[in-house]
């Protein structure tokens, strides 16, 4: 259930969708493509690596609060995506990179532009359950153009 992000990057990373259900960056699938979510996203300003690290450390030390029973029930029944951009930024794509190859479980490969990939969402939970049959994740473009036909069975992301 892990997905390597590798290739023309400074820091190859491994994505583990099984832990994202408790990640505060998760977004309900129904809200991901709404105008309200995009407006909130645009208000946030990009951080430098140092600012992002400091912010993550502070959040990590402040976020050790228990989840209420009501919230836990909601989490375990909802369908969620997570923005890909933080992972893309952490891998630090090299200047010479041109595009990305998505390797699917069935061996097919899909090419995407770097901006399209960076701004995409990863579906990792359907009705509170991990995507076992056609997962571990699906890729949805942030404009919702492939909402009815996402890239499924993503096993590897290679930056070219």
N, C-alpha and C positions, 0 to 999 in steps of 0.2 A: 504493500500500500504506500510505498514511498516513491517520490518522483525526483530524479536528479535534474538539476538545472546546471548545465555545463556548456563547454565550448569556448567561445571567444569572450570570456568573462575573467575578471581579476580573481573572483572568489566563487568557485563552484560550490553550490549548496544543495542540500537534500531537503525536499519539502515533505512534510508528514501531515497529510490531511486529517488523520485521526485525532489530532489534538486541537484542531481549529474550532471545534464546537464550543470551546471555552475561551476562544480568542475574542477580545472586545471589538476587533475590526470586522467581525462577521456581520453580514447584512441579510435580512430576510429577502428571499428571492423576489417576492412581489414588490419590494421597495427598491431593489437595485436599479431598475430601469425607469423609476419615476423622476420627474423633474425636481421634486423636493430633495431627493438624495443627491442629485448632481449639483444643486445649488449649495448644499452644505459642503460638498467636496471642494467646490471652487473657492469657498471662503478660507479654507485651510491653506496656509502658505508652505512652500517647500522648506525643509530644514537642511542645514549642512549636515555632514556625517557626524560631526561632534555634537551638534544640537540634537540630532535624532537619537544618538546613543544616550546622551544625558536624559532626554525625555523618556526613553524606554526604561532606563534604570529607575527613575523616579516613579514611573507608572508601575513597574514591577514590584517595587517595595510598598506601594500604596494599594495595590489591587488584590491583596491576600484576604479579602473579605469573603465570608460564606455566601453562597447563592441560596436565595429563598426557595422554598419548596415550589411555590407558584412559578417562579422564573425557571427552575429546573424542569418542571413539567412542560412549560412552553418551549424550552430549548429542545427537549426530546420529542417534540411533535412537529416542529417547523422545518422548512426547507431553507437552506442557507447557501450563500456565496461569500467569497472573500476576495477583496481586490488583489490583483496580482502585483500591482505597482510596488509595494514595499519589498517584496521578494526580489523583483527586478532591480530595484535600487540597491539592495544589499549585495547582490551578486556583482555589481559595478561592471556593466557591459563595456568592453573596450571600444575605443574610438573607431577602429576599422570594421566593426561588426556591421553587417548589411541586412540580415533577416534572421528568422528563427525557423527551426524545423520541429514540429510536434510529432513525436513517434507514438502511434496508437498501439493498443494491445494486439490488434490483428496484424500488425506489421506495416500498415499504411502510414505514410508520412504526409503531413500538411505543412505548407510553407505559409508563414505570416510575416508581415512587416513588424519591425521592432516596436513602433509606436502602437500599433494595433494590439500587439501582445501585452505591452506594458500597461495599457489601459483596459485590459480585459478583466473578467471575473472568473473565479474558479468555483464551480458548484461542487460541494463536497458532502452535502447532507441532504437527503430527500426524506421528508417527514421524520426527521430525527435519526435516520439510519445512514451509515456510510454507503457509498455507491460500490457495491460488490460486483454486480453483474457487468456493468459497462463503465466502471470507474477505473482508478480511484477518484478522478475528477473529470468534469466537463468544462470546456472553455466557452464562455459567452462573451461576445463583444459588448463594450459598454454602451453602444447605441442601440442594442437589442436587435440588430438586423438578423442575427442567427438564433434568435430566441426559440424558434420552432425546430431548429436543426443545429444544435451545438456540436462542437468537436468533442467526441466521447472517447472513453478509454485511453486517456492520456497517461502514458507510461514514462515519457522522457521529454525534456525540453532542451534543445540544442541551439545555442546562439552561434550563428555562422559569421 
